[in-house]
Amino acid sequence: MSLAAGTSSNSEEKEEKRSASDQASLSGIDQDEDDDAGFQLGPQYTLKEQLEKDKDDESLRRWKEQLLGALNINNVGESADPEVKIISLSILSPGRPDIVLPIPEDGKPKGLWFTLKEGSPYSLRFSFQVSNNVVVGLRYTNNVWKTGIKVDSEKLMFGTFSPQSEPYTFDVPEETTPSGYFARGQYSAKSKFVDDDNKRYLEIQYTFDIRKDWAKS
């Protein structure tokens, strides 16, 4: 989650940002958070069917092998739909133990989920499992409110992942929590994990605090 944003007055930078925004819109990254219409990317195939498809094309074969790595094809499912399970969220801050939070299956942690110390650097690490098929364009969106007012919105592309037995991890770039009287207090947030088809794998709603110090373990 990002609780701060920067601005730029340079016209060339604005033009570059506008161009990047246009490209993001074309790829489906810059859609509204509740727009689940998605893009029609054509028929889906099981992983085994994808490997058989265009098998005589040497360049495609090498690309698929690179993408799938050492995947044991006999262990994948017969479904054309990928499955992504978000296992845990870890909060990392220099000089203190990591906070590891299992993700509830219903996406609704009970009560206050975690506490952050004001003015402290921190980063988020997600652990997730991919099975059945390749997930394309997995991305994360997060919106944060304080006293009913949206104070932050973030969209982050994770990437494309092939199924494997071991979980993947993805680290969100480090940020610093805001500080001061008005920054302290309780926040509510909603996070989503979707792919390029706008298939939603998890929606999680939670509350957290920013306080003068970390919560005692």
Backbone as JSON, one array per atom type, in Angstrom:
{
  "sequence": "MSLAAGTSSNSEEKEEKRSASDQASLSGIDQDEDDDAGFQLGPQYTLKEQLEKDKDDESLRRWKEQLLGALNINNVGESADPEVKIISLSILSPGRPDIVLPIPEDGKPKGLWFTLKEGSPYSLRFSFQVSNNVVVGLRYTNNVWKTGIKVDSEKLMFGTFSPQSEPYTFDVPEETTPSGYFARGQYSAKSKFVDDDNKRYLEIQYTFDIRKDWAKS",
  "N": [[0.84, -1.18, 0.0], [0.5, 2.22, -0.75], [0.99, 5.29, 0.75], [1.61, 7.79, -0.02], [2.25, 10.24, -2.58], [3.9, 11.55, -5.51], [4.43, 14.57, -7.49], [4.85, 16.12, -10.76], [6.09, 18.79, -12.71], [7.23, 19.04, -15.14], [6.93, 19.27, -18.62], [7.74, 17.4, -20.57], [8.01, 15.1, -19.07], [5.38, 14.77, -18.33], [4.24, 14.19, -20.79], [5.48, 11.76, -21.36], [4.44, 10.25, -19.27], [1.74, 10.32, -19.93], [1.78, 8.86, -22.3], [2.64, 6.39, -21.33], [0.46, 5.82, -19.75], [-1.53, 5.56, -21.69], [-0.64, 3.23, -22.97], [-0.89, 1.46, -20.85], [-3.64, 1.46, -20.51], [-4.43, 0.2, -22.85], [-3.5, -2.35, -22.37], [-5.09, -3.15, -20.34], [-4.43, -2.58, -17.73], [-4.97, -0.16, -16.54], [-7.64, 0.07, -15.72], [-10.85, 0.82, -14.23], [-11.33, 0.07, -10.75], [-13.49, -1.61, -10.24], [-14.19, -2.63, -12.64], [-14.9, -5.38, -14.27], [-15.12, -6.41, -16.77], [-13.18, -7.23, -18.64], [-10.94, -8.56, -21.22], [-11.5, -10.23, -24.29], [-9.63, -12.87, -25.01], [-9.57, -14.89, -26.8], [-9.97, -18.5, -27.38], [-9.31, -20.66, -24.57], [-6.75, -22.97, -23.56], [-5.82, -26.14, -22.16], [-2.83, -26.74, -20.25], [-1.37, -28.87, -21.29], [-2.46, -29.01, -23.86], [-1.59, -26.57, -24.86], [1.15, -27.01, -25.02], [1.26, -28.91, -26.97], [0.22, -27.54, -29.1], [1.27, -25.86, -31.98], [3.67, -27.28, -32.01], [5.61, -27.81, -33.84], [6.86, -25.48, -34.34], [9.85, -24.17, -33.78], [10.85, -21.87, -32.41], [8.65, -21.08, -30.85], [8.4, -23.37, -29.28], [10.78, -23.29, -27.77], [10.33, -20.92, -26.38], [8.09, -21.61, -24.81], [9.21, -23.63, -23.23], [11.06, -22.14, -21.83], [9.38, -20.46, -20.39], [7.92, -22.3, -18.84], [9.86, -23.69, -17.48], [11.18, -26.14, -15.33], [8.87, -27.62, -15.12], [6.84, -30.39, -14.28], [4.93, -31.93, -16.47], [3.12, -33.96, -16.07], [2.0, -33.52, -13.64], [0.24, -31.42, -13.71], [-3.05, -29.88, -13.82], [-6.11, -30.72, -15.63], [-7.6, -28.59, -16.31], [-8.36, -25.61, -18.17], [-8.24, -23.22, -16.97], [-6.19, -21.16, -14.98], [-5.16, -21.45, -11.54], [-4.8, -19.45, -8.73], [-3.57, -19.08, -5.56], [-3.44, -16.95, -2.89], [-1.25, -17.01, -0.37], [0.04, -15.82, 1.91], [0.71, -12.67, 3.55], [3.49, -10.72, 4.15], [5.01, -8.33, 6.26], [7.71, -6.33, 6.03], [10.27, -4.7, 7.75], [13.17, -2.81, 8.26], [15.45, -3.88, 10.8], [13.69, -5.16, 12.53], [11.62, -8.01, 13.48], [10.0, -9.89, 10.85], [6.54, -9.48, 10.03], [4.29, -11.93, 9.62], [1.43, -12.75, 7.97], [-1.12, -14.95, 7.64], [-3.41, -15.53, 4.92], [-6.84, -15.29, 5.19], [-9.26, -17.65, 3.98], [-11.77, -16.67, 3.3], [-11.22, -14.09, 2.77], [-11.49, -12.11, 4.7], [-10.04, -10.85, 7.23], [-10.19, -11.06, 10.78], [-11.09, -8.44, 12.92], [-8.64, -5.91, 13.85], [-6.01, -6.04, 11.6], [-3.22, -5.59, 11.37], [-0.52, -3.5, 12.66], [1.22, -0.54, 11.88], [4.22, 1.33, 12.35], [4.48, 4.83, 12.64], [6.22, 6.87, 10.26], [8.06, 4.94, 9.45], [10.17, 2.84, 7.43], [8.98, 0.31, 5.24], [8.06, -2.77, 3.61], [6.02, -4.85, 1.51], [5.48, -8.33, 1.21], [4.24, -10.8, -0.8], [3.14, -14.13, -0.77], [2.38, -16.73, -2.96], [0.58, -19.33, -4.68], [0.62, -21.03, -7.79], [-1.32, -22.97, -9.95], [-2.49, -25.57, -12.23], [-2.54, -24.03, -14.78], [-0.84, -21.57, -16.85], [-0.74, -18.35, -15.44], [-1.54, -15.24, -16.66], [-0.39, -11.95, -16.62], [-0.81, -11.3, -13.86], [-2.0, -9.17, -11.4], [-2.1, -6.62, -8.82], [-4.29, -4.71, -6.91], [-4.88, -2.02, -4.69], [-6.75, -0.23, -2.34], [-7.15, 2.41, -0.04], [-8.75, 3.74, 2.82], [-9.5, 6.39, 5.12], [-11.39, 7.36, 7.8], [-13.6, 7.21, 6.09], [-12.75, 8.5, 3.77], [-11.05, 8.21, 0.72], [-7.65, 7.67, 0.73], [-5.54, 6.62, -0.61], [-4.58, 4.9, -3.61], [-3.53, 2.11, -5.39], [-1.95, 0.33, -8.04], [-0.42, -2.56, -9.16], [1.67, -4.47, -11.21], [2.28, -7.89, -11.15], [3.1, -10.01, -12.87], [3.66, -12.75, -15.21], [3.13, -16.18, -14.59], [4.09, -19.58, -14.37], [2.63, -22.79, -13.52], [3.73, -24.36, -10.5], [5.12, -26.45, -7.91], [6.28, -25.23, -5.69], [5.72, -22.25, -3.75], [5.46, -18.92, -5.11], [7.1, -15.76, -4.48], [6.54, -12.26, -4.12], [7.88, -9.08, -3.91], [6.81, -5.97, -2.86], [7.81, -2.67, -3.71], [9.78, -0.78, -1.35], [8.38, 1.47, 1.04], [7.54, 4.39, 3.04], [5.82, 4.89, 6.03], [3.38, 7.44, 6.67], [3.69, 10.21, 9.01], [2.87, 11.86, 12.13], [0.2, 13.62, 13.86], [-2.24, 13.58, 12.4], [-1.87, 11.48, 10.71], [-1.89, 9.23, 12.24], [-3.95, 6.54, 13.48], [-6.88, 4.57, 12.61], [-7.24, 2.66, 9.6], [-9.04, 1.55, 6.71], [-9.0, -0.99, 4.19], [-9.01, -2.36, 0.85], [-8.04, -5.03, -1.1], [-7.26, -6.51, -4.27], [-6.65, -9.32, -6.41], [-6.09, -9.98, -9.67], [-6.13, -11.24, -13.1], [-5.07, -10.92, -16.59], [-7.43, -11.53, -17.88], [-9.18, -10.46, -16.19], [-9.99, -12.21, -14.26], [-10.82, -12.83, -11.0], [-8.93, -13.64, -8.25], [-8.66, -13.25, -5.56], [-10.25, -11.21, -3.19], [-9.75, -9.03, -0.65], [-10.66, -7.59, 2.4], [-9.8, -5.38, 4.96], [-8.66, -3.98, 8.13], [-6.27, -1.68, 9.47], [-3.8, -0.17, 11.64], [-2.01, 2.91, 12.1], [0.43, 3.84, 14.28], [2.25, 5.35, 17.07], [4.21, 3.56, 17.68], [5.35, 0.19, 16.93], [3.11, -2.58, 17.22], [3.04, -4.57, 20.17], [4.36, -7.83, 20.24]],
  "CA": [[0.0, 0.0, 0.0], [1.26, 3.46, -0.82], [0.25, 6.36, 1.39], [2.17, 9.06, -0.45], [2.38, 10.33, -4.03], [4.67, 12.71, -5.94], [3.93, 15.27, -8.66], [5.89, 16.64, -11.63], [5.63, 19.91, -13.54], [7.96, 19.02, -16.4], [5.99, 18.91, -19.69], [8.19, 16.18, -21.23], [7.67, 13.99, -18.19], [3.94, 14.58, -18.42], [3.96, 13.52, -22.06], [5.89, 10.36, -21.22], [3.48, 9.58, -18.38], [0.5, 10.13, -20.68], [2.02, 7.77, -23.23], [2.65, 5.15, -20.55], [-0.92, 5.58, -19.33], [-2.26, 5.04, -22.85], [-0.25, 1.83, -23.17], [-1.46, 0.67, -19.75], [-5.06, 1.29, -20.78], [-4.58, -0.8, -23.9], [-3.21, -3.68, -21.83], [-6.07, -3.49, -19.33], [-3.91, -2.35, -16.39], [-5.45, 1.08, -15.97], [-9.08, 0.06, -15.68], [-11.46, 1.11, -12.94], [-11.13, -1.06, -9.85], [-14.63, -2.51, -10.24], [-14.49, -3.02, -14.02], [-14.52, -6.78, -14.43], [-15.53, -6.87, -18.09], [-12.04, -7.98, -19.16], [-10.73, -8.65, -22.65], [-11.67, -11.57, -24.85], [-8.33, -13.22, -25.55], [-9.67, -16.09, -27.62], [-10.2, -19.74, -26.62], [-8.27, -21.1, -23.66], [-6.33, -24.35, -23.72], [-5.11, -26.69, -21.02], [-1.39, -26.61, -20.41], [-0.93, -29.92, -22.2], [-2.85, -28.61, -25.21], [-0.72, -25.48, -25.29], [2.45, -27.56, -25.37], [1.1, -29.63, -28.24], [-0.12, -26.57, -30.13], [2.44, -25.28, -32.66], [4.87, -27.98, -31.54], [6.62, -27.84, -34.9], [7.5, -24.16, -34.4], [10.99, -24.28, -32.86], [10.96, -20.69, -31.55], [7.58, -21.17, -29.86], [8.72, -24.46, -28.35], [11.8, -22.81, -26.83], [9.71, -19.92, -25.51], [7.25, -22.31, -23.84], [10.09, -24.31, -22.29], [11.64, -21.12, -20.95], [8.3, -20.0, -19.52], [7.49, -23.34, -17.92], [10.99, -24.17, -16.71], [11.29, -27.58, -15.08], [7.55, -28.12, -14.76], [6.48, -31.76, -14.6], [3.64, -31.81, -17.13], [2.21, -35.0, -15.57], [1.43, -33.09, -12.37], [-0.67, -30.29, -13.87], [-4.45, -30.25, -13.95], [-6.68, -30.75, -16.98], [-8.39, -27.38, -16.5], [-7.74, -24.53, -18.94], [-8.17, -22.04, -16.1], [-5.18, -21.19, -13.92], [-5.59, -21.21, -10.17], [-3.84, -18.71, -7.93], [-3.95, -18.97, -4.15], [-2.59, -16.04, -2.13], [-1.03, -17.75, 0.87], [0.35, -14.97, 3.06], [1.26, -11.33, 3.4], [4.52, -10.42, 5.15], [5.4, -6.93, 6.36], [9.14, -6.31, 6.33], [10.8, -3.4, 8.11], [14.55, -3.01, 8.73], [15.73, -3.86, 12.23], [12.67, -5.8, 13.36], [11.15, -9.27, 12.89], [8.93, -9.8, 9.85], [5.18, -9.81, 10.43], [3.76, -12.85, 8.62], [-0.02, -12.82, 8.15], [-1.83, -15.87, 6.74], [-4.58, -14.95, 4.26], [-8.05, -16.09, 5.4], [-9.88, -18.1, 2.73], [-12.93, -15.84, 2.96], [-10.74, -12.74, 2.46], [-11.94, -11.16, 5.71], [-9.37, -10.99, 8.53], [-11.02, -10.64, 11.91], [-10.59, -7.33, 13.71], [-7.48, -5.17, 13.36], [-5.13, -7.06, 11.02], [-1.82, -5.32, 11.73], [-0.19, -2.13, 13.03], [2.47, 0.01, 11.35], [4.76, 2.47, 13.1], [4.56, 6.03, 11.81], [7.54, 7.3, 9.84], [8.96, 3.79, 9.34], [10.23, 2.17, 6.14], [8.42, -1.04, 5.25], [7.68, -3.31, 2.31], [5.11, -5.99, 1.58], [5.87, -9.52, 0.46], [3.14, -11.74, -0.98], [3.45, -15.51, -1.14], [1.21, -17.26, -3.65], [0.75, -20.59, -5.4], [-0.01, -21.11, -9.11], [-1.54, -24.36, -10.37], [-3.32, -25.89, -13.4], [-2.17, -23.43, -16.05], [-0.09, -20.32, -16.73], [-1.53, -17.15, -15.18], [-0.96, -14.16, -17.45], [-0.67, -10.59, -16.18], [-1.33, -11.22, -12.49], [-1.78, -7.84, -10.85], [-2.59, -6.34, -7.48], [-4.79, -3.36, -6.68], [-5.13, -1.77, -3.27], [-7.34, 1.07, -2.04], [-7.1, 2.66, 1.4], [-9.61, 4.81, 3.3], [-9.43, 6.82, 6.53], [-12.64, 8.05, 8.14], [-14.49, 7.23, 4.94], [-12.17, 9.23, 2.65], [-9.97, 7.46, 0.09], [-6.37, 8.36, 0.88], [-4.52, 6.02, -1.46], [-4.97, 3.88, -4.58], [-2.31, 1.57, -5.98], [-2.05, -0.8, -8.96], [0.93, -3.08, -9.35], [1.74, -5.68, -12.01], [3.18, -8.93, -10.67], [3.68, -10.64, -14.04], [3.13, -14.01, -15.71], [3.74, -17.26, -13.81], [3.69, -20.94, -14.72], [2.34, -23.58, -12.32], [4.83, -25.08, -9.89], [4.77, -26.94, -6.58], [6.75, -24.29, -4.68], [5.09, -20.93, -3.85], [6.2, -17.75, -5.56], [7.03, -14.58, -3.63], [6.68, -10.99, -4.83], [8.12, -7.99, -2.97], [6.38, -4.63, -3.26], [8.87, -1.71, -3.38], [9.73, -0.21, 0.0], [7.79, 2.79, 1.25], [7.62, 4.88, 4.42], [4.51, 5.29, 6.53], [3.31, 8.86, 7.05], [3.82, 10.45, 10.45], [2.17, 13.03, 12.64], [-1.08, 13.4, 14.53], [-3.33, 13.27, 11.46], [-1.59, 10.2, 10.05], [-2.16, 8.12, 13.17], [-5.34, 6.12, 13.57], [-7.28, 3.34, 11.92], [-7.51, 2.72, 8.17], [-9.64, 0.37, 6.09], [-8.41, -1.22, 2.88], [-9.51, -3.47, 0.04], [-7.06, -5.46, -2.1], [-7.72, -7.52, -5.23], [-5.67, -9.97, -7.28], [-6.76, -10.38, -10.9], [-5.21, -11.45, -14.22], [-5.39, -10.18, -17.8], [-8.83, -11.79, -18.2], [-9.93, -9.92, -15.06], [-10.42, -13.25, -13.34], [-10.49, -12.41, -9.64], [-8.47, -14.76, -7.43], [-8.87, -12.92, -4.15], [-10.57, -9.85, -2.76], [-9.59, -9.05, 0.79], [-10.97, -6.34, 3.08], [-9.18, -5.43, 6.28], [-8.34, -2.72, 8.8], [-4.95, -1.62, 10.1], [-3.51, 1.05, 12.37], [-0.7, 3.56, 12.14], [0.59, 4.32, 15.65], [3.57, 5.88, 17.4], [5.16, 2.45, 17.75], [4.86, -1.11, 16.48], [2.34, -3.35, 18.21], [3.84, -5.56, 20.89], [4.03, -9.18, 19.83]],
  "C": [[0.87, 1.23, 0.0], [0.42, 4.56, -0.21], [0.82, 7.72, 1.05], [2.3, 9.05, -1.96], [3.15, 11.59, -4.38], [4.05, 13.33, -7.15], [5.09, 15.79, -9.47], [5.31, 17.75, -12.47], [6.32, 19.94, -14.88], [7.07, 18.51, -17.52], [6.4, 17.63, -20.39], [7.85, 14.97, -20.39], [6.19, 13.71, -18.26], [3.57, 13.83, -19.68], [4.32, 12.06, -21.99], [4.91, 9.6, -20.35], [2.17, 9.32, -19.11], [0.64, 8.98, -21.65], [2.0, 6.44, -22.51], [1.26, 4.79, -20.11], [-1.74, 5.02, -20.47], [-1.94, 3.58, -23.08], [-0.85, 0.95, -22.1], [-2.94, 0.43, -20.0], [-5.29, 0.22, -21.83], [-4.36, -2.2, -23.38], [-4.17, -4.08, -20.72], [-5.61, -3.22, -17.92], [-4.62, -1.18, -15.75], [-6.97, 1.16, -16.01], [-9.57, 0.45, -14.3], [-11.42, -0.13, -12.08], [-12.29, -2.05, -9.87], [-15.05, -2.91, -11.65], [-13.99, -4.42, -14.27], [-14.91, -7.32, -15.8], [-14.44, -7.69, -18.76], [-11.96, -7.92, -20.67], [-10.97, -10.08, -23.1], [-10.39, -11.95, -25.57], [-8.37, -14.48, -26.4], [-9.84, -17.33, -26.75], [-9.01, -20.09, -25.75], [-7.98, -22.58, -23.88], [-5.72, -24.83, -22.4], [-3.62, -26.58, -21.29], [-0.84, -27.67, -21.37], [-1.27, -29.58, -23.65], [-1.96, -27.49, -25.74], [0.65, -25.99, -25.72], [2.39, -28.3, -26.71], [0.86, -28.67, -29.4], [1.16, -25.94, -30.69], [3.74, -25.97, -32.26], [5.97, -28.05, -32.59], [7.33, -26.5, -35.07], [8.6, -24.12, -33.35], [11.08, -23.09, -31.91], [9.88, -20.68, -30.48], [7.86, -22.25, -28.83], [9.74, -24.01, -27.31], [11.22, -21.79, -25.85], [8.86, -20.59, -24.43], [8.1, -23.02, -22.8], [10.71, -23.32, -21.31], [10.61, -20.64, -19.94], [7.97, -21.02, -18.45], [8.62, -23.91, -17.07], [10.97, -25.68, -16.57], [9.96, -28.2, -14.66], [7.36, -29.57, -15.2], [5.06, -31.75, -15.16], [2.64, -32.84, -16.62], [1.53, -34.6, -14.27], [0.46, -31.92, -12.5], [-2.09, -30.78, -14.05], [-4.9, -30.23, -15.41], [-7.51, -29.51, -17.27], [-7.62, -26.36, -17.32], [-7.55, -23.28, -18.09], [-7.04, -22.17, -15.08], [-5.82, -20.98, -12.56], [-4.47, -20.52, -9.43], [-4.37, -18.62, -6.51], [-2.95, -18.07, -3.44], [-2.46, -16.63, -0.73], [-0.83, -16.82, 2.07], [0.82, -13.6, 2.62], [2.27, -11.12, 4.52], [4.84, -8.93, 5.09], [6.83, -6.89, 6.86], [9.57, -4.88, 6.63], [12.19, -3.6, 8.71], [14.66, -2.95, 10.26], [14.68, -4.49, 13.12], [12.19, -7.08, 12.69], [10.03, -9.03, 11.87], [7.59, -10.14, 10.49], [4.59, -10.67, 9.32], [2.28, -13.09, 8.91], [-0.62, -13.81, 7.16], [-3.07, -15.18, 6.16], [-5.8, -15.83, 4.54], [-8.7, -16.46, 4.06], [-11.06, -17.25, 2.32], [-12.52, -14.4, 2.66], [-11.15, -11.69, 3.48], [-11.24, -11.42, 7.05], [-10.24, -10.42, 9.64], [-10.34, -9.5, 12.67], [-9.44, -6.59, 13.04], [-6.43, -6.16, 12.88], [-3.67, -6.84, 11.39], [-1.67, -3.84, 12.08], [1.15, -1.75, 12.43], [2.91, 1.18, 12.23], [4.9, 3.66, 12.18], [6.02, 6.36, 11.47], [8.54, 6.17, 9.66], [8.98, 3.23, 7.92], [9.68, 0.76, 6.26], [8.18, -1.47, 3.81], [6.79, -4.52, 2.53], [5.66, -7.12, 0.73], [4.68, -10.48, 0.41], [3.69, -13.1, -1.37], [2.21, -16.1, -1.78], [1.58, -18.5, -4.46], [-0.01, -20.54, -6.72], [-0.14, -22.57, -9.5], [-2.41, -24.4, -11.62], [-2.79, -25.33, -14.72], [-1.39, -22.14, -15.79], [-1.06, -19.17, -16.44], [-0.8, -15.97, -15.84], [-1.38, -12.81, -16.86], [-1.3, -10.51, -14.8], [-1.0, -9.84, -11.93], [-2.55, -7.64, -9.55], [-3.09, -4.91, -7.44], [-5.13, -3.2, -5.21], [-5.67, -0.36, -3.1], [-7.47, 1.22, -0.53], [-7.98, 3.86, 1.73], [-9.3, 5.13, 4.77], [-10.62, 7.73, 6.81], [-13.53, 8.26, 6.91], [-13.96, 7.95, 3.72], [-11.03, 8.41, 2.05], [-8.68, 8.27, 0.15], [-5.28, 7.76, 0.0], [-5.15, 5.0, -2.41], [-3.72, 3.43, -5.3], [-2.64, 0.4, -6.89], [-0.64, -1.26, -9.27], [0.88, -4.38, -10.13], [2.73, -6.66, -11.4], [3.87, -9.62, -11.84], [2.97, -11.92, -14.43], [3.88, -15.16, -15.05], [3.19, -18.61, -14.27], [3.41, -21.72, -13.44], [3.59, -24.3, -11.81], [4.43, -25.45, -8.47], [5.18, -25.96, -5.49], [6.05, -22.93, -4.85], [6.04, -19.88, -4.44], [6.15, -16.68, -4.46], [7.22, -13.34, -4.5], [6.8, -9.89, -3.8], [7.67, -6.66, -3.58], [7.48, -3.64, -2.86], [8.67, -1.05, -2.02], [9.14, 1.2, 0.0], [7.99, 3.18, 2.7], [6.24, 5.32, 4.86], [4.51, 6.78, 6.86], [3.41, 9.01, 8.57], [3.07, 11.71, 10.84], [0.8, 12.68, 13.17], [-2.16, 12.94, 13.56], [-3.1, 11.95, 10.73], [-1.94, 9.02, 10.94], [-3.66, 7.8, 13.2], [-5.61, 4.88, 12.76], [-7.63, 3.61, 10.47], [-8.25, 1.45, 7.76], [-9.09, 0.24, 4.69], [-9.1, -2.38, 2.18], [-8.48, -3.77, -1.04], [-7.68, -6.52, -3.0], [-6.53, -8.06, -6.02], [-6.42, -10.51, -8.49], [-5.71, -10.61, -11.99], [-5.69, -10.67, -15.44], [-6.82, -10.42, -18.29], [-9.77, -11.18, -17.17], [-10.58, -11.01, -14.22], [-9.92, -12.88, -11.95], [-10.14, -13.63, -8.79], [-8.67, -14.5, -5.95], [-9.28, -11.46, -4.04], [-10.56, -9.88, -1.25], [-9.84, -7.67, 1.36], [-10.47, -6.43, 4.52], [-9.01, -4.04, 6.86], [-6.95, -2.82, 9.4], [-4.78, -0.26, 10.77], [-2.15, 1.6, 12.01], [-0.59, 4.21, 13.52], [2.01, 4.86, 15.85], [4.62, 4.79, 17.43], [4.52, 1.18, 17.22], [4.06, -1.78, 17.6], [3.24, -4.36, 18.89], [3.38, -6.94, 20.51], [3.76, -10.06, 21.03]]
}
